Amino acid sequence: MRTNFRTALTLILLASLPAFVSAAEPHMEVIAKKDISGQVLKRLGLPNQDYCWEQCLEDARCTGTRWAVIAGTTAGQCQLISGALNVADPHSLKTEDGQKIVVTASRKVSDTARQQ
């Protein structure tokens, strides 16, 4: 019985290892109900927000993103931001023809940033 328990415990620990390892990797975190500004590295037209986040994660200088889309669509503009992020209340943005623009602010989070 003890051998089966040890085997089961080992399997559980091994199964949870990928989740533990991935938690230490840098990732993007949404700054809910806020907007950000800062030094813009790049402006990119992209098919969805995942690509925007991937670009930020690949660039060591990137500290956050500002993703803007017309309400109801997925393609939009990605701003990669470096340095300090200035967090502010969101603005009500619209296109010239009155369509609502939705902005999602996010920051890059790494394991070392959490420890500070």
Secondary structure as GFF3:
##gff-version 3
##sequence-region A 1 116
A	DSSP	alpha_helix	2	24	.	.	.	ID=ss1
A	DSSP	beta_strand	27	30	.	.	.	ID=ss2
A	DSSP	beta_strand	35	46	.	.	.	ID=ss3
A	DSSP	alpha_helix	49	58	.	.	.	ID=ss4
A	DSSP	beta_strand	62	70	.	.	.	ID=ss5
A	DSSP	beta_strand	76	88	.	.	.	ID=ss6
A	DSSP	beta_strand	93	94	.	.	.	ID=ss7
A	DSSP	beta_strand	100	109	.	.	.	ID=ss8
A	DSSP	alpha_helix	111	115	.	.	.	ID=ss9
###
